[in-house]
Amino acid sequence: MGDPYTLFAKGLVTALLEEAPQLIPDPDNPYRVRAPRPDGSFASLDLTPFQGQPQPVSALPYFQHVLTMDDLLDAYHQASKAMPLEGDLPGMTISPPARSFLEDLLGQAQAALADTHAQRIARFVQNFDIYVAVKAVESLLNSRADLALLGIAEEQGWVVHFDHVAIRCGSGATQDAERVAQLLQTTHGYLPSQVPEEAAYQFPDGWNAYPLYKILSNGQVLRIFLDQSDAEAPAQIIQHWNRVYGFTAHHLALRASRQDSDKRRAMSLEALIQALKKAGIASREATGQYTAGLLLQVFVQPERHVKVALKIKQELAAIDPSLERSIENGKLLELVSRREMPSLLGKEYFALYGLTYEQSDPLHSAPYYHYFLPAQAAHVIRTSVAS
Protein backbone atom coordinates (compact mmCIF):
# COMPACT_ATOMS: atom_id res chain seq x y z
CA MET A 1 0.00 0.00 0.00
CA GLY A 2 2.77 2.48 0.94
CA ASP A 3 2.72 5.29 3.46
CA PRO A 4 0.42 8.33 3.02
CA TYR A 5 3.25 10.53 1.74
CA THR A 6 4.24 8.24 -1.12
CA LEU A 7 0.61 7.48 -1.96
CA PHE A 8 -0.01 11.20 -2.20
CA ALA A 9 3.08 11.59 -4.39
CA LYS A 10 1.76 9.01 -6.87
CA GLY A 11 -1.47 10.98 -7.22
CA LEU A 12 0.50 14.20 -7.51
CA VAL A 13 2.55 12.73 -10.37
CA THR A 14 -0.63 11.73 -12.21
CA ALA A 15 -2.18 15.17 -11.81
CA LEU A 16 0.99 17.01 -12.81
CA LEU A 17 1.57 14.95 -15.94
CA GLU A 18 -1.92 15.90 -17.11
CA GLU A 19 -1.22 19.57 -16.42
CA ALA A 20 2.37 19.82 -17.69
CA PRO A 21 2.97 17.97 -20.98
CA GLN A 22 6.67 18.88 -21.00
CA LEU A 23 7.17 16.40 -18.13
CA ILE A 24 7.22 12.62 -18.51
CA PRO A 25 6.82 9.73 -16.05
CA ASP A 26 9.91 8.28 -14.46
CA PRO A 27 9.84 4.59 -15.42
CA ASP A 28 11.94 3.67 -12.39
CA ASN A 29 9.88 5.42 -9.72
CA PRO A 30 6.14 6.22 -9.59
CA TYR A 31 6.79 9.12 -7.19
CA ARG A 32 8.94 11.03 -9.66
CA VAL A 33 8.61 12.93 -12.91
CA ARG A 34 11.34 13.56 -15.43
CA ALA A 35 12.11 17.01 -16.81
CA PRO A 36 14.09 17.52 -20.02
CA ARG A 37 17.42 19.33 -19.65
CA PRO A 38 19.00 21.53 -22.33
CA ASP A 39 21.59 18.87 -23.22
CA GLY A 40 18.92 16.28 -23.95
CA SER A 41 19.25 14.40 -20.67
CA PHE A 42 16.55 14.34 -17.98
CA ALA A 43 16.37 15.50 -14.37
CA SER A 44 14.36 13.21 -12.11
CA LEU A 45 12.23 15.06 -9.55
CA ASP A 46 10.80 13.30 -6.51
CA LEU A 47 7.40 14.73 -5.54
CA THR A 48 7.17 12.93 -2.17
CA PRO A 49 6.61 15.53 0.57
CA PHE A 50 8.97 15.45 3.52
CA GLN A 51 7.55 13.79 6.61
CA GLY A 52 7.07 15.56 9.92
CA GLN A 53 4.67 16.73 12.60
CA PRO A 54 3.71 20.43 12.75
CA GLN A 55 5.86 22.40 15.18
CA PRO A 56 5.08 25.56 17.20
CA VAL A 57 5.36 29.04 15.70
CA SER A 58 7.99 29.97 18.28
CA ALA A 59 8.91 33.39 16.85
CA LEU A 60 5.43 34.86 17.35
CA PRO A 61 5.75 35.90 21.03
CA TYR A 62 8.87 37.92 20.26
CA PHE A 63 7.80 39.78 17.13
CA GLN A 64 4.02 40.21 17.31
CA HIS A 65 4.05 43.62 19.03
CA VAL A 66 6.90 45.35 17.15
CA LEU A 67 6.20 49.00 16.30
CA THR A 68 9.64 50.60 16.08
CA MET A 69 13.12 49.67 14.96
CA ASP A 70 14.17 49.58 18.61
CA ASP A 71 11.34 47.09 19.23
CA LEU A 72 12.55 44.94 16.33
CA LEU A 73 16.14 44.84 17.51
CA ASP A 74 15.04 44.08 21.06
CA ALA A 75 12.86 41.23 19.81
CA TYR A 76 15.77 39.96 17.70
CA HIS A 77 18.15 39.93 20.67
CA GLN A 78 15.60 38.20 22.91
CA ALA A 79 14.85 35.54 20.28
CA SER A 80 18.58 35.01 19.67
CA LYS A 81 19.03 34.15 23.35
CA ALA A 82 15.90 32.00 23.69
CA MET A 83 17.32 28.85 22.08
CA PRO A 84 20.86 27.62 21.32
CA LEU A 85 22.33 28.86 18.06
CA GLU A 86 25.63 28.10 16.33
CA GLY A 87 27.73 30.18 18.70
CA ASP A 88 26.41 28.19 21.65
CA LEU A 89 27.88 24.91 20.38
CA PRO A 90 30.95 23.82 22.39
CA GLY A 91 34.10 24.71 20.53
CA MET A 92 32.28 26.43 17.65
CA THR A 93 34.18 29.58 16.74
CA ILE A 94 32.59 32.75 15.47
CA SER A 95 35.45 34.94 14.34
CA PRO A 96 35.97 38.51 15.57
CA PRO A 97 35.39 39.90 12.04
CA ALA A 98 32.04 38.08 11.89
CA ARG A 99 31.00 39.43 15.27
CA SER A 100 31.95 42.95 14.18
CA PHE A 101 30.06 42.51 10.92
CA LEU A 102 26.84 41.63 12.74
CA GLU A 103 27.22 44.44 15.28
CA ASP A 104 27.77 46.95 12.47
CA LEU A 105 24.80 45.57 10.53
CA LEU A 106 22.44 46.02 13.47
CA GLY A 107 23.79 49.47 14.22
CA GLN A 108 23.41 50.63 10.61
CA ALA A 109 19.84 49.33 10.49
CA GLN A 110 18.94 51.20 13.65
CA ALA A 111 20.35 54.41 12.17
CA ALA A 112 19.04 54.11 8.61
CA LEU A 113 15.78 52.14 8.53
CA ALA A 114 12.35 53.46 9.40
CA ASP A 115 9.82 52.08 11.84
CA THR A 116 7.68 51.05 8.86
CA HIS A 117 10.52 48.75 7.80
CA ALA A 118 10.61 47.27 11.31
CA GLN A 119 6.87 46.62 11.25
CA ARG A 120 7.05 45.01 7.82
CA ILE A 121 9.95 42.75 8.86
CA ALA A 122 8.22 41.76 12.10
CA ARG A 123 4.96 40.88 10.33
CA PHE A 124 6.95 38.61 8.04
CA VAL A 125 9.19 36.83 10.55
CA GLN A 126 6.59 36.32 13.30
CA ASN A 127 5.22 33.45 11.22
CA PHE A 128 8.44 31.44 11.62
CA ASP A 129 10.31 29.55 14.29
CA ILE A 130 13.03 31.26 16.30
CA TYR A 131 15.91 29.99 14.17
CA VAL A 132 14.52 31.16 10.82
CA ALA A 133 13.22 34.40 12.32
CA VAL A 134 16.69 35.30 13.63
CA LYS A 135 18.33 34.48 10.31
CA ALA A 136 15.63 36.29 8.35
CA VAL A 137 15.93 39.48 10.44
CA GLU A 138 19.68 39.54 9.81
CA SER A 139 19.08 38.97 6.11
CA LEU A 140 16.36 41.58 5.75
CA LEU A 141 18.41 44.21 7.55
CA ASN A 142 21.26 43.48 5.14
CA SER A 143 19.38 43.59 1.86
CA ARG A 144 17.88 46.47 -0.03
CA ALA A 145 16.39 43.92 -2.44
CA ASP A 146 14.60 41.86 0.21
CA LEU A 147 13.01 44.94 1.76
CA ALA A 148 12.04 46.23 -1.68
CA LEU A 149 10.27 42.97 -2.49
CA LEU A 150 8.25 43.10 0.73
CA GLY A 151 7.18 46.65 -0.13
CA ILE A 152 6.36 45.79 -3.75
CA ALA A 153 4.23 42.86 -2.59
CA GLU A 154 2.16 45.14 -0.37
CA GLU A 155 1.55 47.49 -3.30
CA GLN A 156 0.68 44.67 -5.72
CA GLY A 157 -1.44 42.58 -3.34
CA TRP A 158 0.99 39.66 -3.50
CA VAL A 159 1.87 37.30 -0.69
CA VAL A 160 5.61 36.91 -0.10
CA HIS A 161 6.53 33.38 0.99
CA PHE A 162 9.67 32.33 2.79
CA ASP A 163 11.14 29.53 0.65
CA HIS A 164 14.49 28.73 2.24
CA VAL A 165 17.54 30.19 3.86
CA ALA A 166 21.13 29.12 3.14
CA ILE A 167 23.55 29.24 6.07
CA ARG A 168 27.25 29.49 5.26
CA CYS A 169 29.06 27.21 7.67
CA GLY A 170 32.83 26.77 7.68
CA SER A 171 34.76 23.71 6.57
CA GLY A 172 34.24 19.99 6.42
CA ALA A 173 37.62 19.73 8.17
CA THR A 174 35.89 20.70 11.42
CA GLN A 175 32.46 19.34 10.39
CA ASP A 176 30.79 22.69 10.89
CA ALA A 177 27.72 21.93 8.77
CA GLU A 178 27.30 18.51 10.38
CA ARG A 179 27.36 20.09 13.84
CA VAL A 180 24.82 22.76 12.89
CA ALA A 181 22.60 20.11 11.29
CA GLN A 182 22.71 18.12 14.51
CA LEU A 183 21.80 21.22 16.53
CA LEU A 184 18.82 21.97 14.33
CA GLN A 185 17.56 18.40 14.50
CA THR A 186 18.00 17.81 18.23
CA THR A 187 17.04 21.28 19.50
CA HIS A 188 14.98 23.06 16.86
CA GLY A 189 12.85 20.23 15.49
CA TYR A 190 14.16 20.03 11.93
CA LEU A 191 14.25 16.79 9.97
CA PRO A 192 16.02 15.48 6.89
CA SER A 193 13.77 14.32 4.11
CA GLN A 194 13.02 10.61 3.82
CA VAL A 195 13.94 10.89 0.12
CA PRO A 196 17.44 9.35 0.08
CA GLU A 197 18.95 11.87 -2.34
CA GLU A 198 17.98 14.69 0.00
CA ALA A 199 20.13 13.50 2.92
CA ALA A 200 23.17 15.48 1.79
CA TYR A 201 24.64 17.02 -1.34
CA GLN A 202 28.20 16.84 -2.61
CA PHE A 203 29.16 19.28 -5.35
CA PRO A 204 32.10 18.83 -7.73
CA ASP A 205 33.43 22.35 -7.14
CA GLY A 206 34.45 21.71 -3.55
CA TRP A 207 31.45 22.14 -1.26
CA ASN A 208 28.79 20.06 0.40
CA ALA A 209 25.43 20.79 1.99
CA TYR A 210 22.69 19.41 4.22
CA PRO A 211 19.04 20.27 3.55
CA LEU A 212 16.61 20.17 6.49
CA TYR A 213 12.85 20.66 6.65
CA LYS A 214 10.10 21.62 9.06
CA ILE A 215 6.40 22.48 8.91
CA LEU A 216 4.80 24.75 11.49
CA SER A 217 1.31 24.59 12.94
CA ASN A 218 0.32 27.63 10.83
CA GLY A 219 1.18 25.73 7.64
CA GLN A 220 4.45 27.55 7.00
CA VAL A 221 7.12 25.26 5.54
CA LEU A 222 10.72 26.01 6.52
CA ARG A 223 13.65 24.84 4.43
CA ILE A 224 17.24 25.19 5.63
CA PHE A 225 20.30 24.70 3.44
CA LEU A 226 23.52 24.25 5.46
CA ASP A 227 26.56 24.54 3.23
CA GLN A 228 30.30 24.30 3.88
CA SER A 229 33.55 24.01 1.98
CA ASP A 230 35.14 20.61 1.55
CA ALA A 231 38.14 20.01 3.82
CA GLU A 232 40.49 19.65 0.85
CA ALA A 233 39.26 22.77 -1.03
CA PRO A 234 41.19 25.81 0.27
CA ALA A 235 39.94 28.09 -2.52
CA GLN A 236 36.26 27.31 -1.95
CA ILE A 237 34.50 30.52 -0.91
CA ILE A 238 32.05 29.29 1.76
CA GLN A 239 34.63 28.74 4.52
CA HIS A 240 35.97 32.24 3.92
CA TRP A 241 32.49 33.75 3.95
CA ASN A 242 32.00 32.08 7.34
CA ARG A 243 35.16 33.73 8.63
CA VAL A 244 33.92 37.20 7.61
CA TYR A 245 30.14 36.87 8.06
CA GLY A 246 29.79 34.05 10.59
CA PHE A 247 26.63 31.96 10.39
CA THR A 248 24.50 34.68 8.85
CA ALA A 249 22.66 33.63 5.72
CA HIS A 250 24.36 33.61 2.34
CA HIS A 251 20.91 34.21 0.95
CA LEU A 252 17.26 34.36 1.85
CA ALA A 253 15.08 32.81 -0.85
CA LEU A 254 11.66 34.39 -1.28
CA ARG A 255 8.80 33.71 -3.64
CA ALA A 256 5.42 35.31 -4.14
CA SER A 257 1.91 34.28 -5.04
CA ARG A 258 -1.47 35.83 -5.63
CA GLN A 259 -4.84 34.48 -4.63
CA ASP A 260 -7.20 33.92 -7.55
CA SER A 261 -10.79 32.77 -7.22
CA ASP A 262 -10.02 29.14 -7.97
CA LYS A 263 -6.47 28.63 -6.66
CA ARG A 264 -3.26 30.18 -5.43
CA ARG A 265 -0.97 31.04 -8.32
CA ALA A 266 2.77 31.48 -8.11
CA MET A 267 4.12 34.77 -9.39
CA SER A 268 6.43 34.09 -12.29
CA LEU A 269 10.13 34.66 -11.96
CA GLU A 270 9.91 37.20 -14.77
CA ALA A 271 7.28 39.20 -12.85
CA LEU A 272 9.50 39.28 -9.77
CA ILE A 273 12.58 40.25 -11.79
CA GLN A 274 10.75 43.07 -13.57
CA ALA A 275 9.21 44.40 -10.36
CA LEU A 276 12.63 44.64 -8.72
CA LYS A 277 14.14 46.11 -11.88
CA LYS A 278 11.70 49.01 -11.61
CA ALA A 279 13.01 49.51 -8.08
CA GLY A 280 16.56 49.73 -9.42
CA ILE A 281 17.61 46.20 -8.46
CA ALA A 282 19.14 44.01 -11.17
CA SER A 283 19.00 40.21 -11.29
CA ARG A 284 21.50 37.67 -12.54
CA GLU A 285 21.07 34.63 -14.76
CA ALA A 286 17.73 32.88 -14.16
CA THR A 287 17.70 29.11 -13.82
CA GLY A 288 14.85 26.68 -14.11
CA GLN A 289 15.66 24.64 -17.17
CA TYR A 290 16.42 21.66 -14.95
CA THR A 291 12.86 21.40 -13.57
CA ALA A 292 10.70 22.48 -16.52
CA GLY A 293 9.22 25.28 -14.46
CA LEU A 294 8.50 23.43 -11.20
CA LEU A 295 11.31 25.36 -9.50
CA LEU A 296 12.70 28.57 -10.96
CA GLN A 297 15.51 30.51 -9.29
CA VAL A 298 17.58 33.63 -9.77
CA PHE A 299 19.88 35.74 -7.61
CA VAL A 300 19.79 39.51 -7.56
CA GLN A 301 22.99 41.51 -7.45
CA PRO A 302 24.71 41.00 -4.10
CA GLU A 303 24.96 43.42 -1.23
CA ARG A 304 28.66 44.11 -1.22
CA HIS A 305 30.57 44.37 2.05
CA VAL A 306 33.56 46.52 1.19
CA LYS A 307 34.88 46.77 4.76
CA VAL A 308 36.57 43.36 4.71
CA ALA A 309 39.90 43.78 6.49
CA LEU A 310 42.89 44.27 4.19
CA LYS A 311 44.78 41.50 6.01
CA ILE A 312 42.01 39.00 5.25
CA LYS A 313 41.90 40.08 1.60
CA GLN A 314 45.66 39.64 1.28
CA GLU A 315 45.49 36.18 2.80
CA LEU A 316 42.69 35.20 0.41
CA ALA A 317 44.46 36.64 -2.63
CA ALA A 318 47.44 34.40 -1.83
CA ILE A 319 45.11 31.38 -2.00
CA ASP A 320 43.25 32.46 -5.14
CA PRO A 321 43.18 35.99 -6.63
CA SER A 322 39.43 35.80 -7.29
CA LEU A 323 38.70 35.44 -3.56
CA GLU A 324 39.76 39.02 -2.83
CA ARG A 325 36.74 40.28 -4.77
CA SER A 326 34.17 37.54 -4.18
CA ILE A 327 34.61 37.72 -0.40
CA GLU A 328 32.73 41.04 -0.63
CA ASN A 329 29.57 39.26 -1.83
CA GLY A 330 28.04 39.58 1.60
CA LYS A 331 24.36 38.81 1.04
CA LEU A 332 21.97 37.99 -1.76
CA LEU A 333 18.26 37.72 -2.32
CA GLU A 334 17.24 34.63 -4.23
CA LEU A 335 13.97 34.93 -6.11
CA VAL A 336 12.10 31.65 -6.40
CA SER A 337 8.96 30.52 -8.17
CA ARG A 338 7.44 27.12 -7.38
CA ARG A 339 4.42 25.87 -9.28
CA GLU A 340 1.39 25.62 -6.97
CA MET A 341 -0.96 22.65 -6.70
CA PRO A 342 -4.70 23.03 -7.38
CA SER A 343 -6.82 23.54 -4.26
CA LEU A 344 -8.05 19.95 -4.03
CA LEU A 345 -4.49 18.66 -3.98
CA GLY A 346 -3.54 21.40 -1.54
CA LYS A 347 -6.14 20.05 0.88
CA GLU A 348 -4.70 16.55 0.57
CA TYR A 349 -1.18 17.88 1.04
CA PHE A 350 -1.92 19.74 4.28
CA ALA A 351 -4.00 16.81 5.53
CA LEU A 352 -0.78 14.75 5.54
CA TYR A 353 0.33 16.97 8.42
CA GLY A 354 -3.02 17.04 10.18
CA LEU A 355 -3.70 20.60 9.03
CA THR A 356 -6.80 22.04 7.38
CA TYR A 357 -6.03 23.77 4.11
CA GLU A 358 -7.42 27.26 3.71
CA GLN A 359 -7.02 28.58 0.19
CA SER A 360 -7.18 32.18 1.40
CA ASP A 361 -4.56 31.67 4.14
CA PRO A 362 -1.42 33.47 2.92
CA LEU A 363 0.82 30.85 4.55
CA HIS A 364 -0.89 27.88 2.88
CA SER A 365 1.31 27.53 -0.16
CA ALA A 366 1.42 24.00 -1.63
CA PRO A 367 4.06 23.70 -4.36
CA TYR A 368 4.33 20.55 -6.45
CA TYR A 369 8.06 20.22 -5.91
CA HIS A 370 9.29 20.58 -2.34
CA TYR A 371 13.06 20.20 -2.58
CA PHE A 372 16.19 21.63 -4.15
CA LEU A 373 17.74 20.19 -7.28
CA PRO A 374 21.52 19.74 -6.89
CA ALA A 375 22.45 20.59 -10.47
CA GLN A 376 20.35 23.74 -10.36
CA ALA A 377 21.56 24.69 -6.89
CA ALA A 378 25.18 24.37 -8.02
CA HIS A 379 24.51 26.53 -11.06
CA VAL A 380 22.73 29.26 -9.14
CA ILE A 381 25.48 29.35 -6.47
CA ARG A 382 28.16 29.67 -9.16
CA THR A 383 26.38 32.69 -10.63
CA SER A 384 26.18 34.24 -7.17
CA VAL A 385 29.94 34.37 -6.59
CA ALA A 386 30.95 35.77 -9.96
CA SER A 387 33.12 38.78 -9.25
C-alpha positions in Angstrom: 0.0 0.0 0.0 2.8 2.5 0.9 2.7 5.3 3.5 0.4 8.3 3.0 3.2 10.5 1.7 4.2 8.2 -1.1 0.6 7.5 -2.0 0.0 11.2 -2.2 3.1 11.6 -4.4 1.8 9.0 -6.9 -1.5 11.0 -7.2 0.5 14.2 -7.5 2.5 12.7 -10.4 -0.6 11.7 -12.2 -2.2 15.2 -11.8 1.0 17.0 -12.8 1.6 14.9 -15.9 -1.9 15.9 -17.1 -1.2 19.6 -16.4 2.4 19.8 -17.7 3.0 18.0 -21.0 6.7 18.9 -21.0 7.2 16.4 -18.1 7.2 12.6 -18.5 6.8 9.7 -16.0 9.9 8.3 -14.5 9.8 4.6 -15.4 11.9 3.7 -12.4 9.9 5.4 -9.7 6.1 6.2 -9.6 6.8 9.1 -7.2 8.9 11.0 -9.7 8.6 12.9 -12.9 11.3 13.6 -15.4 12.1 17.0 -16.8 14.1 17.5 -20.0 17.4 19.3 -19.7 19.0 21.5 -22.3 21.6 18.9 -23.2 18.9 16.3 -24.0 19.2 14.4 -20.7 16.6 14.3 -18.0 16.4 15.5 -14.4 14.4 13.2 -12.1 12.2 15.1 -9.5 10.8 13.3 -6.5 7.4 14.7 -5.5 7.2 12.9 -2.2 6.6 15.5 0.6 9.0 15.5 3.5 7.6 13.8 6.6 7.1 15.6 9.9 4.7 16.7 12.6 3.7 20.4 12.8 5.9 22.4 15.2 5.1 25.6 17.2 5.4 29.0 15.7 8.0 30.0 18.3 8.9 33.4 16.9 5.4 34.9 17.3 5.7 35.9 21.0 8.9 37.9 20.3 7.8 39.8 17.1 4.0 40.2 17.3 4.1 43.6 19.0 6.9 45.3 17.2 6.2 49.0 16.3 9.6 50.6 16.1 13.1 49.7 15.0 14.2 49.6 18.6 11.3 47.1 19.2 12.5 44.9 16.3 16.1 44.8 17.5 15.0 44.1 21.1 12.9 41.2 19.8 15.8 40.0 17.7 18.1 39.9 20.7 15.6 38.2 22.9 14.8 35.5 20.3 18.6 35.0 19.7 19.0 34.1 23.3 15.9 32.0 23.7 17.3 28.9 22.1 20.9 27.6 21.3 22.3 28.9 18.1 25.6 28.1 16.3 27.7 30.2 18.7 26.4 28.2 21.6 27.9 24.9 20.4 30.9 23.8 22.4 34.1 24.7 20.5 32.3 26.4 17.6 34.2 29.6 16.7 32.6 32.7 15.5 35.5 34.9 14.3 36.0 38.5 15.6 35.4 39.9 12.0 32.0 38.1 11.9 31.0 39.4 15.3 31.9 42.9 14.2 30.1 42.5 10.9 26.8 41.6 12.7 27.2 44.4 15.3 27.8 47.0 12.5 24.8 45.6 10.5 22.4 46.0 13.5 23.8 49.5 14.2 23.4 50.6 10.6 19.8 49.3 10.5 18.9 51.2 13.6 20.4 54.4 12.2 19.0 54.1 8.6 15.8 52.1 8.5 12.4 53.5 9.4 9.8 52.1 11.8 7.7 51.0 8.9 10.5 48.7 7.8 10.6 47.3 11.3 6.9 46.6 11.3 7.1 45.0 7.8 9.9 42.7 8.9 8.2 41.8 12.1 5.0 40.9 10.3 6.9 38.6 8.0 9.2 36.8 10.5 6.6 36.3 13.3 5.2 33.5 11.2 8.4 31.4 11.6 10.3 29.6 14.3 13.0 31.3 16.3 15.9 30.0 14.2 14.5 31.2 10.8 13.2 34.4 12.3 16.7 35.3 13.6 18.3 34.5 10.3 15.6 36.3 8.3 15.9 39.5 10.4 19.7 39.5 9.8 19.1 39.0 6.1 16.4 41.6 5.7 18.4 44.2 7.6 21.3 43.5 5.1 19.4 43.6 1.9 17.9 46.5 0.0 16.4 43.9 -2.4 14.6 41.9 0.2 13.0 44.9 1.8 12.0 46.2 -1.7 10.3 43.0 -2.5 8.3 43.1 0.7 7.2 46.6 -0.1 6.4 45.8 -3.8 4.2 42.9 -2.6 2.2 45.1 -0.4 1.5 47.5 -3.3 0.7 44.7 -5.7 -1.4 42.6 -3.3 1.0 39.7 -3.5 1.9 37.3 -0.7 5.6 36.9 -0.1 6.5 33.4 1.0 9.7 32.3 2.8 11.1 29.5 0.7 14.5 28.7 2.2 17.5 30.2 3.9 21.1 29.1 3.1 23.6 29.2 6.1 27.3 29.5 5.3 29.1 27.2 7.7 32.8 26.8 7.7 34.8 23.7 6.6 34.2 20.0 6.4 37.6 19.7 8.2 35.9 20.7 11.4 32.5 19.3 10.4 30.8 22.7 10.9 27.7 21.9 8.8 27.3 18.5 10.4 27.4 20.1 13.8 24.8 22.8 12.9 22.6 20.1 11.3 22.7 18.1 14.5 21.8 21.2 16.5 18.8 22.0 14.3 17.6 18.4 14.5 18.0 17.8 18.2 17.0 21.3 19.5 15.0 23.1 16.9 12.8 20.2 15.5 14.2 20.0 11.9 14.3 16.8 10.0 16.0 15.5 6.9 13.8 14.3 4.1 13.0 10.6 3.8 13.9 10.9 0.1 17.4 9.3 0.1 19.0 11.9 -2.3 18.0 14.7 0.0 20.1 13.5 2.9 23.2 15.5 1.8 24.6 17.0 -1.3 28.2 16.8 -2.6 29.2 19.3 -5.3 32.1 18.8 -7.7 33.4 22.3 -7.1 34.5 21.7 -3.6 31.5 22.1 -1.3 28.8 20.1 0.4 25.4 20.8 2.0 22.7 19.4 4.2 19.0 20.3 3.6 16.6 20.2 6.5 12.9 20.7 6.6 10.1 21.6 9.1 6.4 22.5 8.9 4.8 24.8 11.5 1.3 24.6 12.9 0.3 27.6 10.8 1.2 25.7 7.6 4.5 27.5 7.0 7.1 25.3 5.5 10.7 26.0 6.5 13.7 24.8 4.4 17.2 25.2 5.6 20.3 24.7 3.4 23.5 24.3 5.5 26.6 24.5 3.2 30.3 24.3 3.9 33.6 24.0 2.0 35.1 20.6 1.6 38.1 20.0 3.8 40.5 19.7 0.9 39.3 22.8 -1.0 41.2 25.8 0.3 39.9 28.1 -2.5 36.3 27.3 -2.0 34.5 30.5 -0.9 32.0 29.3 1.8 34.6 28.7 4.5 36.0 32.2 3.9 32.5 33.7 3.9 32.0 32.1 7.3 35.2 33.7 8.6 33.9 37.2 7.6 30.1 36.9 8.1 29.8 34.1 10.6 26.6 32.0 10.4 24.5 34.7 8.8 22.7 33.6 5.7 24.4 33.6 2.3 20.9 34.2 1.0 17.3 34.4 1.8 15.1 32.8 -0.8 11.7 34.4 -1.3 8.8 33.7 -3.6 5.4 35.3 -4.1 1.9 34.3 -5.0 -1.5 35.8 -5.6 -4.8 34.5 -4.6 -7.2 33.9 -7.5 -10.8 32.8 -7.2 -10.0 29.1 -8.0 -6.5 28.6 -6.7 -3.3 30.2 -5.4 -1.0 31.0 -8.3 2.8 31.5 -8.1 4.1 34.8 -9.4 6.4 34.1 -12.3 10.1 34.7 -12.0 9.9 37.2 -14.8 7.3 39.2 -12.9 9.5 39.3 -9.8 12.6 40.2 -11.8 10.8 43.1 -13.6 9.2 44.4 -10.4 12.6 44.6 -8.7 14.1 46.1 -11.9 11.7 49.0 -11.6 13.0 49.5 -8.1 16.6 49.7 -9.4 17.6 46.2 -8.5 19.1 44.0 -11.2 19.0 40.2 -11.3 21.5 37.7 -12.5 21.1 34.6 -14.8 17.7 32.9 -14.2 17.7 29.1 -13.8 14.8 26.7 -14.1 15.7 24.6 -17.2 16.4 21.7 -14.9 12.9 21.4 -13.6 10.7 22.5 -16.5 9.2 25.3 -14.5 8.5 23.4 -11.2 11.3 25.4 -9.5 12.7 28.6 -11.0 15.5 30.5 -9.3 17.6 33.6 -9.8 19.9 35.7 -7.6 19.8 39.5 -7.6 23.0 41.5 -7.5 24.7 41.0 -4.1 25.0 43.4 -1.2 28.7 44.1 -1.2 30.6 44.4 2.0 33.6 46.5 1.2 34.9 46.8 4.8 36.6 43.4 4.7 39.9 43.8 6.5 42.9 44.3 4.2 44.8 41.5 6.0 42.0 39.0 5.2 41.9 40.1 1.6 45.7 39.6 1.3 45.5 36.2 2.8 42.7 35.2 0.4 44.5 36.6 -2.6 47.4 34.4 -1.8 45.1 31.4 -2.0 43.2 32.5 -5.1 43.2 36.0 -6.6 39.4 35.8 -7.3 38.7 35.4 -3.6 39.8 39.0 -2.8 36.7 40.3 -4.8 34.2 37.5 -4.2 34.6 37.7 -0.4 32.7 41.0 -0.6 29.6 39.3 -1.8 28.0 39.6 1.6 24.4 38.8 1.0 22.0 38.0 -1.8 18.3 37.7 -2.3 17.2 34.6 -4.2 14.0 34.9 -6.1 12.1 31.6 -6.4 9.0 30.5 -8.2 7.4 27.1 -7.4 4.4 25.9 -9.3 1.4 25.6 -7.0 -1.0 22.6 -6.7 -4.7 23.0 -7.4 -6.8 23.5 -4.3 -8.0 19.9 -4.0 -4.5 18.7 -4.0 -3.5 21.4 -1.5 -6.1 20.0 0.9 -4.7 16.5 0.6 -1.2 17.9 1.0 -1.9 19.7 4.3 -4.0 16.8 5.5 -0.8 14.8 5.5 0.3 17.0 8.4 -3.0 17.0 10.2 -3.7 20.6 9.0 -6.8 22.0 7.4 -6.0 23.8 4.1 -7.4 27.3 3.7 -7.0 28.6 0.2 -7.2 32.2 1.4 -4.6 31.7 4.1 -1.4 33.5 2.9 0.8 30.8 4.6 -0.9 27.9 2.9 1.3 27.5 -0.2 1.4 24.0 -1.6 4.1 23.7 -4.4 4.3 20.6 -6.5 8.1 20.2 -5.9 9.3 20.6 -2.3 13.1 20.2 -2.6 16.2 21.6 -4.1 17.7 20.2 -7.3 21.5 19.7 -6.9 22.5 20.6 -10.5 20.4 23.7 -10.4 21.6 24.7 -6.9 25.2 24.4 -8.0 24.5 26.5 -11.1 22.7 29.3 -9.1 25.5 29.3 -6.5 28.2 29.7 -9.2 26.4 32.7 -10.6 26.2 34.2 -7.2 29.9 34.4 -6.6 30.9 35.8 -10.0 33.1 38.8 -9.2 
